[in-house]
Each structure stands twice: as structure tokens, then as C-alpha cells.
Amino acid sequence: MKKILDFPDGFFWGSATASFQVEGGIDNTDWSQAGRDGKVPPADAGPDHYNRFESDFDLVKDLGHNCHRFSIEWARIEPKEGEFSEEAVEHYKKVFSALKQRKITPFVTLWHFTLPLWLSEKGGVANKNFPKYFANYCQFVVKNFKEECVHWATINEPNVVTSNGWVRGVWPPFKKANFIEIFFVLRQLKKAHIEAYKAIKSVDLIAEVGIVKDNMYLHASKNPFWIIVSKIFRWWWNFYFLNSIKHYVDSIGLNYYFHYHFGERRTLRDKSDMGWEIYPEGIYYTLMELTRYEKPIFVAEAGIADEKDQFRAQYIKDLIYWTHKAIQDGADIKGFIYWSLMDNFEWALGYDKRFGLIEIDYDTKERKIRPSAYEYKKICQSNSFEINI
């Protein structure tokens, strides 16, 4: 027997990209320099989305998406301190126009990991003036594009920025800092978000300004020790940052990829090409946790590295089932955005990991829609989901 699960009217369905990961030709960032220094794989032209965005958006439309999340590249907009590029502004105006022509609603992330080289050379996030630099950049962007976009997110995954850049030391600036330094970086990011929020509102009061948060589903065995550990880590990872900015967000974007079960070591679950355990039900619990902030919620990213496309279709369906359950249980969820539209540069891992609904041949730049994308299309177009009961 079949049952149809309907989603609210006006629900957003889409996929996401980030500028440095798909555009190509960005050579004035901290990540570009790290690639030249051999600290991470170099990002070359990649999918060449910068030159192919119109045909890529044709595919977005054909796949039934009514929204698209992407980032604006800070290093393109402000290649030198205080100098803003009209060429970059005109390019992104064309991007917005192409989306509008196809009736695809833009969701824009203002900072998705990469810093302009001039700012990274000044210390990047650790520079005491970073919040001011960031707020000025955000204000400039929104002032120039407020007619084209309503949905803005300031920072993508602040905890991941901190943990990979200052704890594990595998991303720029490649630090292995002490707790005081780590706390300072998070404090800088909180201040940057708040200052950016105020700056954006000063030029566009109707802008919806949010954050994209990297929460995990953290649970534990019945052992009291692991229960306490899980609660402490959950507070630190999932709530500390949000608690500090909760009066300066209009919506919250959730990026869901991970769960961690404290006290459990063995599992029979399948894993993605990233080695991450496939655990779609965790998205329900992370979404429900966010209801405490009483803000609209978007699934800003949820996806899987799966080159052979063997798990992706079912994983998407399972994620959407659990998202629907969260809506039924009171979560104010406005949209679901899959990561990623296309294969792309997966940061310190280069181009090997394939998250895309669309497969990219990096030699020819040919696009090939994966079968899982068509399964997702059925859900997007119908605004509903069919399950067996």
C-alpha cells in the first residue's frame, strides 16, 4: 500500500554549489595560495561553472528545482582591500538574471570558506578587524544585489572552519591552536556574523539574513559517562555558536552529514566514498533540535559522495522522509537543498569525491545527469513523496 506525504505549499527544492568549488579561475584566495604551496590539491578550472552557468541552470530547471543555493566569491568582489570590482558585480548580476529567467529562487552564501589573499595575509579570521572587513563586504554585496535576492546566509559552517583550520590544521591557515586561540576564532566569527547582520539590515530591511550551521546528530549508549560526554560535545558543537547569535538571525540553514554515537564502536551500516556512515534519520533529530530557536529552517546542504550512484537515490528519499517527519512534529522547515548540483572541488581532497547530481568529466567539461537526480526530480516537481506502508 502506498501513502503520499505532501510538503507545504511554497516549499523550496533545489541543490547547492560554492564558488571556489565550481567556478574555476579564482587565483587570489588563501586556498589558491595553499594549492600553489602544495599544502592542498590545486583547484583548476574544475567544472568551469563561471563560464557555463547558463547551461548549468538549464539543467537545474530541467531537474525540477525551484531554488538554487550558491556563494558569491569575496575575492572576486573585493580583490584588493577596499577596492570593489565592477566586473565581478556585473558577472553575478548575470548569474542572478539567469536564475530569474528560469524562475529559480536564489539562496546566497556570502562566505563559503575562501578568503581574499590580501585578507589572509593580514591574518584572516584572526585579524582583530576581521568582523569589520566582513561586514563591509556583506553590506556592499547586498546593497548591489538586494533587488535580485532576499535569502542571504553570512557564514557557511563556522565550526568546520575552526576545526579544520585551527584544530586539525588541514585547511588554511593550517594551525594547531590551543583552546584560547580556538575560542578567539569562534568569537571572531560570531562578531563577524552579528556585524554583517547589522550592516545588511542597514541597506535592506526586508533581507532574510541567516547562518548555515554544521550541526551533527550526537547520541550515546546507556553508559552515564558517554551520555555526559555527548551532552557536552553537543552543546559545544551544535548550540554554542547559535546561542551567541540567536537574536541576529532570521533563519537557520542546516548542513547535515554526520552522526556520532558515543560508546558504540562497531556498525554494519554502509559508508559513502568519504568514509562517512550513511545515517539519514539523524537529520530528523538535528532539525528538531533547531526548533528551540523559533526560526524558519532550511536544509541548506545534505548529500553523499557516491561516484557509482548506488546509494544516492535512496539516501535522498530517506533524508526527505525524515525531513517530512520533522515538519509533522512541528519544525518550521521551508526547503530542502541537496549538496551538490554537480561534482566539484572537495577542498583538501581535490576532485576525487563525487557528490553531484550531475557528473562532471573534468577533461571535456561534459555534464551527465545521474539516475538519482531523476528520482529527486519526481519529488521536486510533485512537492510530495510516496512511501510504502
C-alpha positions as CSV (number, residue, x, y, z in Angstrom):
1,M,0.0,0.0,0.0
2,K,1.2,3.5,-0.9
3,K,1.0,6.7,1.0
4,I,1.7,10.2,-0.3
5,L,3.5,12.6,2.0
6,D,2.8,16.2,0.9
7,F,5.0,19.1,1.6
8,P,3.8,22.7,2.4
9,D,2.8,25.0,-0.4
10,G,5.8,27.1,-1.5
11,F,8.3,24.6,-0.3
12,F,11.8,25.1,-1.8
13,W,13.5,22.3,-3.6
14,G,17.0,22.6,-5.0
15,S,20.7,21.9,-4.9
16,A,23.8,23.9,-4.0
17,T,27.2,24.9,-5.1
18,A,30.0,27.1,-3.8
19,S,32.0,29.5,-5.9
20,F,35.6,28.2,-5.3
21,Q,34.5,24.6,-5.8
22,V,32.8,25.0,-9.2
23,E,33.7,28.3,-10.9
24,G,37.3,27.9,-11.7
25,G,39.8,30.7,-12.4
26,I,39.9,32.1,-8.8
27,D,43.6,32.5,-8.0
28,N,43.6,35.3,-5.4
29,T,42.4,33.4,-2.3
30,D,44.1,31.6,0.7
31,W,43.0,28.3,-0.8
32,S,44.6,29.2,-4.2
33,Q,47.8,30.0,-2.5
34,A,47.7,26.8,-0.4
35,G,47.3,24.9,-3.7
36,R,50.4,26.7,-5.2
37,D,52.3,25.9,-2.0
38,G,51.4,22.2,-2.3
39,K,49.5,22.2,1.0
40,V,46.2,21.1,-0.7
41,P,45.4,19.9,-4.2
42,P,45.2,22.8,-6.6
43,A,41.8,23.9,-7.8
44,D,42.0,24.4,-11.6
45,A,39.1,25.2,-13.9
46,G,37.1,22.3,-12.4
47,P,33.6,22.3,-13.8
48,D,34.1,25.8,-15.3
49,H,30.7,26.9,-13.9
50,Y,31.9,30.6,-14.2
51,N,31.6,30.3,-18.0
52,R,28.8,27.7,-18.1
53,F,26.3,28.9,-15.5
54,E,23.5,29.5,-18.0
55,S,23.6,26.0,-19.4
56,D,24.0,24.6,-15.9
57,F,20.9,26.5,-14.8
58,D,19.0,25.0,-17.7
59,L,19.8,21.6,-16.1
60,V,18.7,22.9,-12.8
61,K,15.4,23.9,-14.3
62,D,15.1,20.6,-16.2
63,L,15.6,18.7,-12.9
64,G,12.5,20.4,-11.4
65,H,14.4,22.6,-8.8
66,N,12.7,25.9,-7.8
67,C,15.7,27.3,-5.9
68,H,19.5,27.2,-6.1
69,R,22.0,27.9,-3.3
70,F,25.4,29.3,-4.4
71,S,28.1,31.5,-2.9
72,I,29.5,34.8,-4.1
73,E,33.3,34.8,-4.1
74,W,34.6,37.5,-1.8
75,A,38.0,37.5,-3.6
76,R,36.2,38.4,-6.9
77,I,34.2,41.2,-5.4
78,E,37.0,42.7,-3.3
79,P,40.3,41.6,-4.9
80,K,42.2,44.3,-3.0
81,E,41.4,45.8,0.3
82,G,38.6,48.4,-0.1
83,E,38.6,48.1,-3.9
84,F,35.4,46.5,-5.3
85,S,35.3,45.0,-8.8
86,E,32.6,46.2,-11.1
87,E,33.5,43.3,-13.4
88,A,32.6,40.8,-10.6
89,V,29.4,42.7,-9.8
90,E,28.3,42.5,-13.5
91,H,29.1,38.8,-13.6
92,Y,27.0,38.0,-10.6
93,K,24.2,40.2,-11.9
94,K,24.1,37.9,-15.0
95,V,24.0,34.9,-12.7
96,F,21.0,36.3,-10.8
97,S,19.4,37.3,-14.1
98,A,19.8,33.7,-15.5
99,L,18.1,32.3,-12.4
100,K,15.3,34.8,-12.5
101,Q,14.6,34.0,-16.2
102,R,14.2,30.3,-15.2
103,K,12.1,31.2,-12.2
104,I,14.6,29.7,-9.8
105,T,14.9,31.5,-6.4
106,P,18.5,32.3,-5.3
107,F,19.8,31.5,-1.8
108,V,23.2,33.2,-1.4
109,T,26.0,32.4,0.9
110,L,28.3,35.4,1.4
111,W,31.3,33.5,2.7
112,H,31.9,29.8,1.9
113,F,35.4,29.1,3.3
114,T,37.7,31.1,1.0
115,L,39.3,34.4,1.9
116,P,40.8,37.0,-0.4
117,L,44.5,36.7,-0.4
118,W,45.0,40.3,0.9
119,L,43.0,39.4,4.0
120,S,44.6,36.1,4.6
121,E,48.0,37.8,4.5
122,K,46.7,40.1,7.3
123,G,45.9,37.1,9.5
124,G,42.4,36.3,8.1
125,V,39.8,35.5,10.7
126,A,42.4,36.0,13.5
127,N,42.9,39.7,12.4
128,K,41.1,41.8,15.1
129,N,39.4,43.8,12.3
130,F,38.0,40.7,10.5
131,P,34.4,41.4,11.6
132,K,34.6,44.9,10.2
133,Y,36.1,43.7,6.9
134,F,33.4,41.0,6.6
135,A,30.6,43.4,7.4
136,N,31.8,45.9,4.8
137,Y,31.9,43.2,2.2
138,C,28.5,41.9,3.0
139,Q,27.0,45.3,3.0
140,F,28.4,46.1,-0.4
141,V,27.1,42.8,-1.9
142,V,23.6,43.2,-0.5
143,K,23.4,46.8,-1.5
144,N,24.2,45.9,-5.1
145,F,22.0,42.8,-5.3
146,K,19.1,43.5,-3.0
147,E,16.7,43.6,-6.0
148,E,17.8,40.2,-7.0
149,C,17.9,38.3,-3.7
150,V,16.1,38.0,-0.4
151,H,17.7,34.9,1.1
152,W,21.2,35.6,2.5
153,A,23.5,33.5,4.7
154,T,26.6,35.1,6.2
155,I,28.9,32.2,7.0
156,N,29.0,28.6,5.9
157,E,29.8,26.1,8.7
158,P,31.7,28.2,11.3
159,N,32.6,25.1,13.4
160,V,34.1,23.4,10.4
161,V,36.1,26.5,9.5
162,T,37.5,26.5,13.1
163,S,38.1,22.7,13.5
164,N,39.8,22.2,10.1
165,G,41.8,25.4,10.1
166,W,42.8,25.8,13.7
167,V,42.4,22.3,15.3
168,R,43.2,19.6,12.7
169,G,45.4,22.0,10.7
170,V,44.4,20.6,7.3
171,W,42.8,23.8,5.9
172,P,44.1,27.3,5.8
173,P,45.6,28.7,7.9
174,F,46.9,25.2,8.8
175,K,47.1,25.9,12.6
176,K,47.0,23.5,15.5
177,A,46.0,26.0,18.1
178,N,45.3,25.9,21.8
179,F,41.9,26.3,23.3
180,I,42.3,30.0,23.9
181,E,43.1,30.6,20.2
182,I,40.2,28.4,19.1
183,F,37.8,30.2,21.4
184,F,39.1,33.6,19.9
185,V,38.5,32.4,16.4
186,L,34.9,31.3,17.1
187,R,34.4,34.7,18.9
188,Q,35.6,36.5,15.8
189,L,33.2,34.5,13.6
190,K,30.3,35.3,15.9
191,K,31.2,39.0,15.9
192,A,31.6,38.9,12.1
193,H,28.1,37.4,11.7
194,I,26.5,39.9,14.0
195,E,28.2,42.9,12.4
196,A,27.3,41.6,9.0
197,Y,23.7,41.1,10.0
198,K,23.5,44.8,11.2
199,A,25.3,46.0,8.0
200,I,22.9,44.1,5.7
201,K,19.8,45.4,7.5
202,S,21.1,48.9,7.2
203,V,20.8,48.7,3.4
204,D,17.9,46.2,3.1
205,L,15.4,45.8,6.0
206,I,13.5,43.1,4.2
207,A,16.5,40.9,3.6
208,E,16.3,37.5,5.3
209,V,19.7,37.0,6.9
210,G,20.7,33.6,8.2
211,I,23.6,31.4,9.1
212,V,24.4,28.0,7.7
213,K,25.2,25.7,10.6
214,D,27.1,22.4,10.6
215,N,25.2,20.5,13.3
216,M,25.6,16.8,13.9
217,Y,23.3,14.2,15.4
218,L,25.2,13.2,18.6
219,H,23.8,10.4,20.7
220,A,25.2,7.9,23.3
221,S,24.9,4.4,24.7
222,K,23.3,4.0,28.1
223,N,26.6,4.4,29.9
224,P,26.3,7.5,32.0
225,F,29.8,8.6,31.1
226,W,29.1,8.7,27.4
227,I,25.7,10.4,28.0
228,I,27.5,13.2,29.8
229,V,30.3,13.4,27.1
230,S,27.7,13.5,24.3
231,K,25.8,16.3,26.0
232,I,28.9,18.4,26.5
233,F,30.0,17.9,22.9
234,R,26.5,18.6,21.6
235,W,26.4,21.9,23.5
236,W,29.8,22.9,22.1
237,W,29.3,21.9,18.5
238,N,25.6,22.4,17.9
239,F,24.5,25.2,20.3
240,Y,27.3,27.4,21.5
241,F,27.6,29.4,18.3
242,L,23.9,29.6,17.6
243,N,23.1,30.6,21.2
244,S,25.5,33.6,20.8
245,I,23.8,34.9,17.6
246,K,20.2,33.8,18.1
247,H,19.0,37.5,18.3
248,Y,20.7,38.2,14.9
249,V,19.3,35.6,12.6
250,D,16.1,35.5,10.6
251,S,16.5,31.8,9.5
252,I,18.8,28.9,10.1
253,G,20.3,26.7,7.4
254,L,21.3,23.2,8.5
255,N,24.1,21.3,6.8
256,Y,23.7,17.6,7.8
257,Y,26.3,15.0,7.1
258,F,27.3,13.3,10.3
259,H,26.1,11.4,13.3
260,Y,28.3,10.1,16.2
261,H,27.3,7.5,18.7
262,F,29.4,7.9,21.8
263,G,30.2,4.5,23.3
264,E,29.5,2.5,20.1
265,R,32.4,1.3,18.0
266,R,31.0,-1.3,15.7
267,T,28.4,-0.8,13.0
268,L,27.2,-2.6,9.9
269,R,26.0,0.5,8.1
270,D,27.1,1.4,4.6
271,K,29.5,4.2,4.1
272,S,29.9,6.9,1.5
273,D,33.0,7.4,-0.6
274,M,34.1,9.8,2.1
275,G,34.0,7.0,4.6
276,W,31.1,8.6,6.4
277,E,28.4,6.3,7.8
278,I,25.1,6.6,6.0
279,Y,22.6,7.7,8.7
280,P,19.7,9.6,7.2
281,E,17.5,9.5,10.3
282,G,20.0,11.8,12.1
283,I,18.6,14.7,10.1
284,Y,15.3,14.5,11.9
285,Y,17.0,14.9,15.3
286,T,19.2,17.8,14.2
287,L,16.2,19.6,12.7
288,M,14.1,19.1,15.8
289,E,17.0,20.5,18.0
290,L,16.9,23.7,16.0
291,T,13.2,24.3,16.8
292,R,14.3,25.8,20.1
293,Y,15.4,29.0,18.3
294,E,11.9,29.5,16.8
295,K,13.2,30.5,13.4
296,P,12.4,29.2,9.9
297,I,14.8,26.4,9.0
298,F,16.2,25.3,5.6
299,V,18.1,22.1,4.9
300,A,20.9,24.1,3.3
301,E,23.0,21.0,2.5
302,A,22.6,17.3,2.8
303,G,24.3,14.9,0.3
304,I,26.6,12.0,-0.3
305,A,29.8,11.2,-2.1
306,D,28.8,8.3,-4.3
307,E,30.7,8.0,-7.6
308,K,28.8,4.9,-8.7
309,D,25.5,6.4,-7.7
310,Q,24.5,3.3,-5.8
311,F,23.2,4.9,-2.6
312,R,22.3,8.4,-3.6
313,A,18.7,8.0,-4.7
314,Q,17.6,6.1,-1.6
315,Y,19.6,8.3,0.7
316,I,17.9,11.4,-0.7
317,K,14.5,9.7,-0.2
318,D,15.4,8.8,3.3
319,L,16.6,12.3,4.1
320,I,13.4,13.7,2.7
321,Y,11.2,11.2,4.7
322,W,12.8,12.3,7.9
323,T,12.6,16.0,7.0
324,H,8.9,15.5,6.4
325,K,8.5,13.8,9.8
326,A,10.2,16.9,11.4
327,I,7.7,19.1,9.7
328,Q,4.9,17.0,11.0
329,D,6.3,17.2,14.5
330,G,6.4,21.0,14.5
331,A,9.6,22.1,12.8
332,D,9.2,25.2,10.6
333,I,11.1,23.9,7.6
334,K,10.9,25.9,4.4
335,G,13.1,24.0,2.0
336,F,15.4,21.1,1.2
337,I,18.6,21.7,-0.8
338,Y,20.8,18.8,-1.9
339,W,24.6,19.0,-1.9
340,S,25.7,19.2,-4.6
341,L,24.3,20.2,-8.0
342,M,27.5,18.9,-9.7
343,D,30.7,17.2,-8.9
344,N,33.3,19.7,-7.6
345,F,36.5,20.5,-5.8
346,E,36.1,18.8,-2.4
347,W,38.6,21.1,-0.6
348,A,41.7,19.3,0.8
349,L,40.7,16.1,-1.1
350,G,40.7,17.6,-4.6
351,Y,38.3,16.4,-7.3
352,D,38.1,12.7,-6.4
353,K,35.0,12.7,-4.3
354,R,31.7,13.0,-6.2
355,F,28.7,14.5,-4.5
356,G,26.9,15.7,-7.7
357,L,23.5,15.1,-9.1
358,I,25.4,15.9,-12.3
359,E,28.6,14.0,-13.1
360,I,31.4,16.1,-14.5
361,D,34.1,14.9,-16.9
362,Y,36.8,17.3,-15.9
363,D,38.8,16.8,-19.1
364,T,35.9,17.6,-21.5
365,K,33.7,19.5,-19.1
366,E,30.8,17.3,-20.2
367,R,27.8,17.2,-17.9
368,K,25.9,13.9,-17.4
369,I,22.8,13.7,-15.2
370,R,23.0,10.8,-12.8
371,P,19.9,8.5,-12.4
372,S,19.5,9.6,-8.8
373,A,18.9,13.1,-10.0
374,Y,15.8,12.0,-11.8
375,E,14.4,10.3,-8.7
376,Y,14.9,13.6,-6.8
377,K,13.2,15.4,-9.7
378,K,10.0,13.4,-9.1
379,I,9.9,14.7,-5.6
380,C,10.7,18.3,-6.5
381,Q,8.1,18.5,-9.2
382,S,5.3,16.9,-7.2
383,N,6.1,18.6,-3.9
384,S,5.4,15.2,-2.4
385,F,6.9,11.9,-1.6
386,E,5.5,8.4,-1.9
387,I,6.2,5.7,0.7
388,N,5.2,2.1,1.2
389,I,3.2,1.4,4.3
